[in-house]
Amino acid sequence: MSLSLPQEFSKGLWRENPVLVLALGLCPTLAVTSSATNGLGMGLATMFVLLGSNTVISLVRKAIPKQVRIPCYIVVIATFVTVVGMVTEAYFPAIDQALGIFIPLIVVNCIVLGRAEAFAARNSIVRSVIDALGMGAGFTLTLMLLGGARELLGSGTLFEVHLAAPWENEFMLLKLAPGAFIMLGLFLAAMNWINAWRARRQGRTYRPPPEMDCRHCRICRPISEE
């Protein structure tokens, strides 16, 4: 059943959240979320690439031979990543330095390539744009909240503004990679608990969305099977 446009947008915020449900883009999620600012910057960069690549791929999807579709998608995605990298370097040098190699690595981010293959290549431009905005917003909010939690508990600041008396000694565990794993695990546990609680209130058992399995992705499927 086709979703309405508001549902198409909202699915990326919760039901099909790229990080908390699909478990995609975990490398930048864990690496750059030492602060809310870094998480917001990475999320917005990825959203721009998602929006641009979904739009272009939806427009030309019927003209791309299926045998070379993945290389074509990567070329389109790399074009928008280059634009993001140049703009960030020119106008937001602090963000560019903080995110480092993870901006170019958006090219191989599974969220972007996955939405191109699973959605933009099969749907109209309007739905593809809404899907990109929803998935991008879900990714951005997750990274910003994760980075904000680590920053606040680690040093008492949020977006580099002190919300509490300066820590005598920063809680370095949350500022380092192990803290990212711990905090992400707490986020995942909280989301699963909320989903299970909502399901119990409705008298049912919570199950992940059925469209999350491999049957709905063609990236790894041999061309002969399509």
Contacts in CASP RR format, 6 or more apart in sequence:
PFRMAT RR
TARGET T0000
AUTHOR 0000-0000-0000
METHOD contacts of the structure
MODEL  1
MSLSLPQEFSKGLWRENPVLVLALGLCPTLAVTSSATNGLGMGLATMFVL
LGSNTVISLVRKAIPKQVRIPCYIVVIATFVTVVGMVTEAYFPAIDQALG
IFIPLIVVNCIVLGRAEAFAARNSIVRSVIDALGMGAGFTLTLMLLGGAR
ELLGSGTLFEVHLAAPWENEFMLLKLAPGAFIMLGLFLAAMNWINAWRAR
RQGRTYRPPPEMDCRHCRICRPISEE
3 11 0 8 1.000
5 126 0 8 1.000
5 127 0 8 1.000
5 130 0 8 1.000
8 127 0 8 1.000
8 130 0 8 1.000
8 131 0 8 1.000
8 134 0 8 1.000
9 130 0 8 1.000
9 131 0 8 1.000
9 133 0 8 1.000
9 134 0 8 1.000
9 137 0 8 1.000
10 134 0 8 1.000
11 134 0 8 1.000
12 18 0 8 1.000
12 134 0 8 1.000
12 135 0 8 1.000
12 136 0 8 1.000
12 137 0 8 1.000
12 138 0 8 1.000
13 134 0 8 1.000
13 137 0 8 1.000
13 138 0 8 1.000
13 141 0 8 1.000
14 21 0 8 1.000
15 21 0 8 1.000
15 209 0 8 1.000
16 22 0 8 1.000
16 135 0 8 1.000
16 209 0 8 1.000
16 211 0 8 1.000
16 212 0 8 1.000
17 138 0 8 1.000
17 139 0 8 1.000
17 142 0 8 1.000
17 191 0 8 1.000
18 24 0 8 1.000
18 25 0 8 1.000
18 111 0 8 1.000
18 135 0 8 1.000
18 136 0 8 1.000
18 138 0 8 1.000
18 139 0 8 1.000
18 142 0 8 1.000
19 25 0 8 1.000
19 26 0 8 1.000
19 29 0 8 1.000
19 138 0 8 1.000
19 139 0 8 1.000
19 142 0 8 1.000
19 143 0 8 1.000
19 184 0 8 1.000
20 142 0 8 1.000
20 187 0 8 1.000
20 188 0 8 1.000
20 191 0 8 1.000
21 191 0 8 1.000
21 208 0 8 1.000
21 209 0 8 1.000
21 212 0 8 1.000
22 111 0 8 1.000
22 212 0 8 1.000
24 109 0 8 1.000
24 110 0 8 1.000
24 111 0 8 1.000
24 114 0 8 1.000
25 109 0 8 1.000
25 110 0 8 1.000
25 111 0 8 1.000
25 139 0 8 1.000
26 184 0 8 1.000
27 102 0 8 1.000
27 105 0 8 1.000
28 42 0 8 1.000
28 46 0 8 1.000
28 102 0 8 1.000
28 105 0 8 1.000
28 106 0 8 1.000
28 109 0 8 1.000
28 143 0 8 1.000
29 142 0 8 1.000
29 143 0 8 1.000
29 146 0 8 1.000
29 180 0 8 1.000
29 184 0 8 1.000
30 177 0 8 1.000
30 180 0 8 1.000
30 181 0 8 1.000
30 184 0 8 1.000
31 102 0 8 1.000
31 177 0 8 1.000
31 180 0 8 1.000
32 38 0 8 1.000
32 39 0 8 1.000
32 42 0 8 1.000
32 98 0 8 1.000
32 99 0 8 1.000
32 102 0 8 1.000
32 143 0 8 1.000
33 39 0 8 1.000
33 42 0 8 1.000
33 143 0 8 1.000
33 146 0 8 1.000
33 147 0 8 1.000
33 148 0 8 1.000
33 150 0 8 1.000
33 180 0 8 1.000
33 183 0 8 1.000
34 147 0 8 1.000
34 150 0 8 1.000
34 151 0 8 1.000
34 175 0 8 1.000
34 180 0 8 1.000
35 98 0 8 1.000
35 147 0 8 1.000
35 148 0 8 1.000
35 150 0 8 1.000
35 151 0 8 1.000
35 159 0 8 1.000
35 160 0 8 1.000
36 144 0 8 1.000
36 147 0 8 1.000
36 148 0 8 1.000
36 151 0 8 1.000
36 158 0 8 1.000
36 159 0 8 1.000
37 95 0 8 1.000
37 98 0 8 1.000
37 159 0 8 1.000
37 160 0 8 1.000
38 95 0 8 1.000
38 98 0 8 1.000
38 99 0 8 1.000
38 147 0 8 1.000
39 140 0 8 1.000
39 143 0 8 1.000
39 144 0 8 1.000
39 146 0 8 1.000
39 147 0 8 1.000
40 140 0 8 1.000
40 143 0 8 1.000
40 144 0 8 1.000
41 95 0 8 1.000
41 99 0 8 1.000
41 140 0 8 1.000
41 143 0 8 1.000
42 99 0 8 1.000
42 102 0 8 1.000
42 103 0 8 1.000
42 143 0 8 1.000
43 136 0 8 1.000
43 139 0 8 1.000
43 140 0 8 1.000
43 143 0 8 1.000
43 144 0 8 1.000
44 140 0 8 1.000
45 84 0 8 1.000
45 85 0 8 1.000
45 88 0 8 1.000
45 99 0 8 1.000
45 103 0 8 1.000
45 106 0 8 1.000
46 106 0 8 1.000
46 109 0 8 1.000
46 111 0 8 1.000
46 112 0 8 1.000
46 136 0 8 1.000
46 139 0 8 1.000
46 140 0 8 1.000
47 132 0 8 1.000
47 133 0 8 1.000
47 136 0 8 1.000
47 137 0 8 1.000
47 139 0 8 1.000
47 140 0 8 1.000
48 80 0 8 1.000
48 83 0 8 1.000
48 84 0 8 1.000
49 77 0 8 1.000
49 80 0 8 1.000
49 81 0 8 1.000
49 84 0 8 1.000
49 106 0 8 1.000
49 109 0 8 1.000
49 112 0 8 1.000
50 111 0 8 1.000
50 112 0 8 1.000
50 115 0 8 1.000
50 132 0 8 1.000
50 135 0 8 1.000
50 136 0 8 1.000
51 129 0 8 1.000
51 132 0 8 1.000
51 133 0 8 1.000
51 136 0 8 1.000
52 80 0 8 1.000
52 132 0 8 1.000
53 73 0 8 1.000
53 76 0 8 1.000
53 77 0 8 1.000
53 80 0 8 1.000
53 112 0 8 1.000
53 115 0 8 1.000
53 116 0 8 1.000
53 120 0 8 1.000
53 132 0 8 1.000
54 115 0 8 1.000
54 116 0 8 1.000
54 119 0 8 1.000
54 120 0 8 1.000
54 128 0 8 1.000
54 129 0 8 1.000
54 131 0 8 1.000
54 132 0 8 1.000
55 120 0 8 1.000
55 125 0 8 1.000
55 128 0 8 1.000
55 129 0 8 1.000
55 132 0 8 1.000
56 76 0 8 1.000
57 64 0 8 1.000
57 73 0 8 1.000
57 76 0 8 1.000
57 116 0 8 1.000
57 120 0 8 1.000
57 121 0 8 1.000
57 128 0 8 1.000
58 120 0 8 1.000
58 121 0 8 1.000
58 123 0 8 1.000
58 124 0 8 1.000
58 125 0 8 1.000
58 127 0 8 1.000
58 128 0 8 1.000
58 129 0 8 1.000
59 125 0 8 1.000
61 120 0 8 1.000
61 121 0 8 1.000
61 122 0 8 1.000
64 72 0 8 1.000
64 121 0 8 1.000
66 223 0 8 1.000
66 226 0 8 1.000
67 223 0 8 1.000
69 117 0 8 1.000
69 121 0 8 1.000
70 113 0 8 1.000
70 117 0 8 1.000
70 219 0 8 1.000
73 113 0 8 1.000
73 116 0 8 1.000
73 117 0 8 1.000
73 121 0 8 1.000
74 107 0 8 1.000
74 113 0 8 1.000
76 116 0 8 1.000
77 106 0 8 1.000
77 107 0 8 1.000
77 112 0 8 1.000
77 113 0 8 1.000
77 116 0 8 1.000
78 107 0 8 1.000
81 103 0 8 1.000
81 104 0 8 1.000
81 106 0 8 1.000
81 107 0 8 1.000
84 103 0 8 1.000
84 106 0 8 1.000
85 96 0 8 1.000
85 103 0 8 1.000
85 104 0 8 1.000
88 95 0 8 1.000
88 96 0 8 1.000
88 99 0 8 1.000
88 103 0 8 1.000
89 96 0 8 1.000
96 103 0 8 1.000
106 112 0 8 1.000
111 135 0 8 1.000
111 136 0 8 1.000
111 139 0 8 1.000
113 219 0 8 1.000
114 217 0 8 1.000
114 219 0 8 1.000
115 131 0 8 1.000
115 132 0 8 1.000
115 135 0 8 1.000
117 217 0 8 1.000
117 218 0 8 1.000
117 219 0 8 1.000
118 216 0 8 1.000
118 217 0 8 1.000
118 218 0 8 1.000
119 127 0 8 1.000
119 128 0 8 1.000
119 131 0 8 1.000
120 128 0 8 1.000
120 131 0 8 1.000
120 132 0 8 1.000
123 131 0 8 1.000
142 187 0 8 1.000
145 187 0 8 1.000
146 180 0 8 1.000
146 183 0 8 1.000
146 184 0 8 1.000
146 187 0 8 1.000
147 183 0 8 1.000
148 158 0 8 1.000
148 159 0 8 1.000
149 174 0 8 1.000
149 183 0 8 1.000
150 174 0 8 1.000
150 175 0 8 1.000
150 179 0 8 1.000
150 180 0 8 1.000
150 183 0 8 1.000
151 157 0 8 1.000
151 158 0 8 1.000
151 159 0 8 1.000
152 158 0 8 1.000
152 163 0 8 1.000
153 171 0 8 1.000
153 174 0 8 1.000
154 167 0 8 1.000
154 170 0 8 1.000
154 171 0 8 1.000
154 172 0 8 1.000
154 174 0 8 1.000
154 175 0 8 1.000
155 166 0 8 1.000
155 167 0 8 1.000
155 170 0 8 1.000
155 171 0 8 1.000
155 175 0 8 1.000
156 162 0 8 1.000
156 163 0 8 1.000
156 164 0 8 1.000
156 166 0 8 1.000
156 167 0 8 1.000
157 163 0 8 1.000
173 179 0 8 1.000
173 182 0 8 1.000
174 182 0 8 1.000
174 183 0 8 1.000
192 206 0 8 1.000
195 206 0 8 1.000
196 206 0 8 1.000
198 206 0 8 1.000
199 205 0 8 1.000
199 206 0 8 1.000
200 206 0 8 1.000
214 220 0 8 1.000
218 226 0 8 1.000
END
